[in-house]
Amino acid sequence: MSTDAVLRELLVRQLDHWLPAALHRARRATLALAYAGGDAAGAEEALRVVAEFADRLRGRRLTVLVVADDGTDLPARLGAAEAALPADVAVHLVPGGPDRLPVALKAAGAAGAPLLVVADGADPDPALLAAAASGRPAELLLVTAPGRSLRPALTGAGFPLVTEVELVPDGDSPARLLGYATGSDRGLEAVKEALWAVDEYAGVRYRDPADPQGRLLDISLEPEPGPLRRELLAELARSGPRTVTELRRFATTSTVYRAADANRALASLLASGAVTRDPEHGRLGGDVSISAVPSAGSSV
């Protein structure tokens, strides 16, 4: 399975979370899918997911923008999927690449209502990010080439919650960098759960850009905690003692891991003597304070 297939599965899982919430929150919403060449099959998958929510679309209006230049067969392929959609869904195919998104979103009147933008093969262009951030609420999945962190650009565009991960396929195919930006804690949690729930036999592994050692991670419901242990120790070295709640939040917002993974990593660090806790005994609850043991990081 390629990175394209992993990204399609992630999109399907995220739509299962985003679409019901968007339809409950407002009477209109926009889903924008933009592709810079490559595989635009995710748009077909997205329309099939939308069709499954037909009963919730009554009295609502969903606009689906597909911005792509993927050959002459794409309109026919989308047309077949569109035929299964209720009249409450309007699908618009816009020729071009992700740079057309700002104009397309403005024409669709996407601002001020729930908006999910998927931009595959795009650069973090300020105009694109500003357009994606115009939703209320707004969510963005941006896929680009690795080599620099997306976090500064995404937070600078007004997204308070950001995560990023490199998708590294087996063989000689290039890695890809996925950035997700949102203002919703639940949206961030849903993406984290989806990341670790996709097909673990996909032939794709993850790399956490926050891990200075760049270790590759197998996709698993219980991911290998080594990089997270190092990142937690580095955070403790920077900030001093932190509560379990604060470290869970750090894992969710600053690494590829989930809050539950932080508990497993902390238990391992405590068992190894790399950190101490206060109080020393009892449940590892949110108010327990964790401190790093000096010089312990080199053995983790």
Summary of the structure (lengths in Angstrom):
residues: 300
radius of gyration: 20.5
end to end distance: 32.5
largest distance: 65.9
contacts: 1039
relative contact order: 0.11
helix: 42%
strand: 23%
